[in-house]
Amino acid sequence: MIIEYYPHLLQPILKEYSIKDPKLYDNIYDEKYLIRPLKISDYDHGYIELLSQLTEFGTITYDGYKQRFNQLKQYLNTYYILVVEDINCIRGRIEDVVIDNRYRGQQLRKLLINLLTKFAQDKCDCYKISLECKDHLVSFYQQFGYKHEDKQNFVMNDNDDKKQKMYVLPMFPYPSGRLYMAHVRVYTLSDTLARYYRMRGYKELSTCDSNYYKWTQYIFLKLYREGLAAVNWNPIDQTVLADEQIDEAGRSWRSGAIVENKILKTIFYSYSCIYIGK
């Protein structure tokens, strides 16, 4: 592709295509995507990160990108790179952070990073913030929520509050009776849906994380100490019942058995995947 080729080369194609797809108007698609040629400034808007999803390569600095950009531009009628830009998303970049030698050791760098990150997220509505840094400083920036991109010389901070949210609540498998096809149905469908969104890059809240399950353990211990940890046991179906599955006579809604109040000895496994957000 010719880099930054003249727009008039693309306009006839867009006009013809808009007849087939009414979502395309001029070079705007679905009122949120801008169709345009690649620009030098795309280095700061995720272009290198996007390429890393296609192939593996080493570190690409801005100077290296600019040099290659200008080289391709010299080959007329050869290279055409078409970009679809989400015009509703803003990506921020912190260029440099430097503290005078006389004032170091006073947490001023930490103050600047926190303020710049907060400003970019809250006031500039940035969905992602990048910060170029040397390898020995990666651990320093990680404390501010920045993550090191593999084989790159910068760290990234994803603003999760700006991401589209998706909530998937499967029925977790539990050892409360013999397995049958209804278990397969409810577990498989919800698990497949959760995995689908996770593969598309949505964030996962892991329920096997100690920061999560410590609260469920806390609640269970409170119930146990108050004598409320026993379950409703169906001796015929060999399964646990909810209160709503027991009729006024104290019988199971399905088998008709008298429901027993029972403390179960069982094995608990850790599962993950409830909340997913992009």
C-alpha positions as CSV (number, residue, x, y, z in Angstrom):
1,M,0.0,0.0,0.0
2,I,1.1,3.6,-0.6
3,I,1.3,5.2,2.8
4,E,-0.9,8.3,3.2
5,Y,-2.1,7.9,-0.4
6,Y,-4.4,10.5,-1.8
7,P,-8.0,10.2,-0.5
8,H,-9.5,10.5,-4.0
9,L,-8.1,7.0,-4.8
10,L,-10.3,5.5,-2.1
11,Q,-13.5,7.7,-2.5
12,P,-14.9,5.9,-5.6
13,I,-14.6,2.5,-3.9
14,L,-16.3,3.8,-0.7
15,K,-19.1,5.4,-2.7
16,E,-19.8,2.2,-4.6
17,Y,-19.7,0.1,-1.5
18,S,-22.1,2.4,0.3
19,I,-24.8,1.4,-2.1
20,K,-24.6,-2.2,-0.8
21,D,-24.1,-1.2,2.8
22,P,-26.1,1.8,4.1
23,K,-24.0,1.8,7.3
24,L,-21.1,3.3,5.2
25,Y,-21.4,7.1,4.7
26,D,-18.5,8.8,3.0
27,N,-15.6,7.3,4.9
28,I,-17.5,6.7,8.2
29,Y,-18.9,3.3,8.9
30,D,-21.7,2.7,11.4
31,E,-21.2,6.3,12.8
32,K,-18.1,5.2,14.8
33,Y,-15.4,3.9,12.4
34,L,-13.2,6.1,10.2
35,I,-11.7,4.5,7.1
36,R,-8.5,6.1,6.1
37,P,-4.8,5.5,5.0
38,L,-2.1,4.7,7.6
39,K,-0.4,7.7,9.2
40,I,2.9,8.2,11.1
41,S,0.9,9.1,14.2
42,D,-0.7,5.6,14.2
43,Y,2.5,4.4,16.1
44,D,0.9,6.0,19.2
45,H,-2.5,4.6,18.5
46,G,-1.9,0.9,18.7
47,Y,-0.7,0.0,15.2
48,I,2.4,-1.9,16.4
49,E,0.3,-3.7,19.0
50,L,-2.1,-4.7,16.2
51,L,0.7,-6.0,14.1
52,S,1.9,-8.2,17.0
53,Q,-1.4,-10.1,16.7
54,L,-0.5,-11.0,13.2
55,T,3.2,-11.9,13.5
56,E,6.1,-11.9,15.8
57,F,8.8,-9.3,15.6
58,G,11.3,-7.5,17.9
59,T,11.2,-4.1,19.4
60,I,10.0,-1.4,17.1
61,T,10.9,2.2,18.2
62,Y,9.2,5.3,16.9
63,D,12.3,6.2,14.9
64,G,12.4,2.8,13.4
65,Y,8.8,2.9,12.5
66,K,9.1,6.4,11.0
67,Q,12.1,5.3,8.9
68,R,10.2,2.3,7.5
69,F,7.1,4.4,7.0
70,N,9.0,6.8,4.8
71,Q,10.7,4.0,2.9
72,L,7.4,2.5,1.9
73,K,6.1,5.9,0.9
74,Q,8.8,6.1,-1.8
75,Y,7.4,3.0,-3.6
76,L,4.5,4.7,-5.5
77,N,1.6,2.5,-6.6
78,T,2.9,-0.4,-4.5
79,Y,1.9,-0.2,-0.9
80,Y,-1.6,0.6,0.3
81,I,-2.4,0.2,4.0
82,L,-6.1,0.8,4.9
83,V,-6.9,1.6,8.5
84,V,-10.3,1.4,10.3
85,E,-10.1,3.7,13.3
86,D,-12.6,3.7,16.2
87,I,-13.2,7.4,16.5
88,N,-15.0,6.9,19.8
89,C,-11.9,5.6,21.5
90,I,-9.0,7.8,22.7
91,R,-5.6,6.4,23.4
92,G,-3.1,8.3,25.6
93,R,0.6,8.4,25.6
94,I,2.9,9.7,28.4
95,E,6.1,10.8,26.5
96,D,8.6,11.4,29.3
97,V,8.8,11.7,33.1
98,V,11.9,13.2,34.5
99,I,12.8,14.6,38.0
100,D,15.7,16.9,38.6
101,N,18.5,15.1,40.5
102,R,18.2,17.6,43.4
103,Y,14.6,16.5,44.1
104,R,14.7,12.8,43.6
105,G,13.8,10.5,46.5
106,Q,10.7,12.5,47.4
107,Q,8.1,10.3,45.5
108,L,7.6,13.1,42.9
109,R,7.8,10.6,40.0
110,K,5.1,8.5,41.6
111,L,3.0,11.6,42.1
112,L,3.3,12.6,38.4
113,I,2.5,9.1,37.1
114,N,-0.6,8.8,39.3
115,L,-1.8,12.3,38.3
116,L,-1.2,11.9,34.6
117,T,-2.8,8.4,34.5
118,K,-5.9,9.7,36.4
119,F,-6.1,12.8,34.2
120,A,-5.9,10.7,31.0
121,Q,-8.6,8.3,32.2
122,D,-11.1,10.7,33.8
123,K,-10.7,13.9,31.8
124,C,-9.4,12.7,28.4
125,D,-11.6,9.5,28.4
126,C,-8.6,7.4,27.3
127,Y,-9.3,3.6,27.0
128,K,-5.6,2.8,27.0
129,I,-2.4,4.7,28.0
130,S,1.1,3.8,26.9
131,L,4.4,4.8,28.5
132,E,7.8,4.2,26.9
133,C,10.3,3.0,29.5
134,K,13.6,1.1,29.9
135,D,13.6,-2.5,31.1
136,H,14.8,-1.8,34.6
137,L,11.9,0.6,35.2
138,V,9.1,-1.9,34.2
139,S,8.6,-3.1,37.8
140,F,8.3,0.5,38.9
141,Y,5.5,1.3,36.5
142,Q,3.7,-1.9,37.2
143,Q,2.7,-0.6,40.6
144,F,0.5,2.0,38.8
145,G,-1.4,-0.7,36.8
146,Y,0.9,-0.6,33.8
147,K,1.7,-3.9,32.1
148,H,4.8,-4.7,30.0
149,E,4.0,-5.7,26.3
150,D,6.0,-8.7,25.2
151,K,9.1,-7.7,23.1
152,Q,8.2,-4.0,23.3
153,N,9.9,-1.1,25.0
154,F,6.7,0.4,26.5
155,V,4.2,-0.5,29.2
156,M,0.4,-0.2,28.9
157,N,-2.4,0.7,31.2
158,D,-5.9,-0.5,30.2
159,N,-8.7,1.7,31.5
160,D,-11.1,-1.2,32.4
161,D,-13.9,1.3,33.4
162,K,-14.1,2.4,29.7
163,K,-14.4,-1.2,28.4
164,Q,-17.7,-2.7,27.3
165,K,-19.0,-5.0,29.9
166,M,-20.4,-8.5,29.6
167,Y,-21.9,-10.5,32.5
168,V,-22.0,-14.3,32.2
169,L,-23.2,-16.3,35.2
170,P,-23.0,-20.1,34.7
171,M,-24.3,-22.7,37.1
172,F,-21.1,-24.1,38.6
173,P,-20.8,-27.9,38.7
174,Y,-21.2,-29.3,42.2
175,P,-21.0,-32.8,43.7
176,S,-24.6,-33.1,44.9
177,G,-25.8,-36.1,43.0
178,R,-25.4,-38.3,40.0
179,L,-24.6,-36.4,36.7
180,Y,-27.2,-36.5,34.0
181,M,-27.9,-34.7,30.7
182,A,-29.4,-31.6,32.3
183,H,-26.1,-30.9,34.0
184,V,-24.3,-31.1,30.7
185,R,-26.8,-28.7,29.1
186,V,-26.6,-26.0,31.8
187,Y,-22.8,-26.2,32.3
188,T,-21.8,-26.5,28.7
189,L,-23.9,-23.7,27.2
190,S,-22.9,-21.1,29.8
191,D,-19.2,-22.2,29.8
192,T,-19.0,-22.0,26.0
193,L,-20.5,-18.5,26.0
194,A,-18.0,-17.4,28.8
195,R,-15.0,-18.9,26.9
196,Y,-16.2,-17.2,23.7
197,Y,-16.1,-13.7,25.2
198,R,-12.9,-14.4,27.0
199,M,-11.2,-15.4,23.7
200,R,-12.4,-12.0,22.3
201,G,-10.4,-10.2,24.9
202,Y,-12.9,-9.6,27.6
203,K,-11.7,-9.4,31.2
204,E,-12.3,-12.3,33.5
205,L,-13.0,-12.1,37.2
206,S,-11.5,-15.2,38.6
207,T,-13.5,-16.7,41.4
208,C,-10.6,-19.0,42.4
209,D,-8.6,-15.9,43.4
210,S,-8.1,-15.7,47.1
211,N,-9.1,-12.1,47.1
212,Y,-12.5,-13.3,45.8
213,Y,-13.2,-16.5,47.6
214,K,-12.1,-15.3,51.0
215,W,-15.4,-13.5,51.3
216,T,-17.5,-16.6,50.4
217,Q,-15.5,-18.5,53.0
218,Y,-16.2,-15.7,55.5
219,I,-19.9,-15.9,54.8
220,F,-20.0,-19.7,55.0
221,L,-18.2,-19.7,58.4
222,K,-20.7,-17.2,59.7
223,L,-23.5,-19.4,58.6
224,Y,-21.8,-22.5,60.0
225,R,-21.3,-21.0,63.4
226,E,-25.0,-20.0,63.5
227,G,-26.1,-23.5,62.6
228,L,-27.3,-22.5,59.2
229,A,-24.8,-24.4,57.0
230,A,-26.8,-27.6,56.6
231,V,-28.4,-28.4,53.3
232,N,-31.8,-29.8,52.2
233,W,-31.0,-33.4,51.2
234,N,-33.2,-35.5,48.9
235,P,-32.4,-39.1,50.0
236,I,-34.0,-40.6,46.8
237,D,-32.4,-38.4,44.1
238,Q,-29.3,-38.1,46.3
239,T,-29.1,-34.3,45.6
240,V,-29.3,-31.0,47.3
241,L,-32.5,-28.9,47.0
242,A,-33.3,-25.2,47.4
243,D,-36.0,-24.2,49.8
244,E,-38.2,-23.3,46.8
245,Q,-38.0,-27.0,45.6
246,I,-39.7,-28.2,48.8
247,D,-43.4,-28.2,49.2
248,E,-45.5,-27.3,52.3
249,A,-45.4,-31.0,53.5
250,G,-41.6,-30.9,53.4
251,R,-41.3,-33.1,50.4
252,S,-39.2,-32.8,47.2
253,W,-41.0,-31.3,44.3
254,R,-39.7,-34.0,42.0
255,S,-39.4,-37.3,43.9
256,G,-41.9,-36.7,46.7
257,A,-39.3,-37.8,49.3
258,I,-39.2,-36.3,52.8
259,V,-36.4,-33.8,52.7
260,E,-33.6,-34.2,55.3
261,N,-31.5,-31.4,56.9
262,K,-28.0,-32.6,56.5
263,I,-24.3,-31.6,56.9
264,L,-22.4,-32.9,53.8
265,K,-18.8,-34.0,53.8
266,T,-17.5,-33.2,50.3
267,I,-14.6,-32.0,48.2
268,F,-14.7,-28.4,46.9
269,Y,-13.0,-27.4,43.7
270,S,-12.0,-23.9,42.5
271,Y,-13.7,-22.6,39.3
272,S,-13.3,-19.3,37.4
273,C,-15.5,-17.3,35.0
274,I,-18.4,-15.3,36.2
275,Y,-17.8,-11.7,35.2
276,I,-16.2,-10.7,31.9
277,G,-15.7,-7.2,30.7
278,K,-13.9,-5.8,27.6
